[in-house]
Amino acid sequence: MAFMPHFAPIVVLLFLGSVLASMLGAAVFAYGVARKQPAVRRWAAIGRPPHAVDAAGIFTVVTLKTWFAESTISSSRPTRGTGA
């Protein structure tokens, strides 16, 4: 039987994980290009003029949009602002 290095399974898992992460990043990039709206933006300052905050470098802003189907959320769950 051939010799197998001690950490070979870990190296294979790390390689497969990096391939998966690269594919996920490419999918997110392709989705942003298809929408013509980038999900990641870079700015030197955030905020409106009297309260603007300057970055020591560059701010990276990631935009995430979520959507919840009303049919999948419990109707007995209290909502914000109702005081319940």
WORAPE-V564042 format. One line per field, one symbol per residue. ss: DSSP state (~ for helix, > for strand, _ for the rest). phi: phi as a letter, one per 40 degrees, with the letter a starting at -180 (. if undefined). psi: psi as a letter, one per 30 degrees, with the letter a starting at -180 (. if undefined). A space follows every 10 residues. Layout:
# WORAPE-V564042
ss = ???
phi = ???
psi = ???
This chain:
# WORAPE-V564042
ss = _______~~~ ~~~~~~~~~~ ~~~~~~~~~~ ~~~~~____> >>>>>>__~~ ~_>>>>>>>> >>_______~ ~~________ ____
phi = .ccbdcbdcc cccccccccc cccccccccc cccccfaccb bbbcabhcdc bcbcccbbcb bbcbbbabcc cbbcccccbc gcgc
psi = klkklegeee eeeeeeeeee eeeeeeeeee eeeefhjkfk lklfkkllef gkkkkfckkj kkkkklkkkf ffkkffkklk ffg.
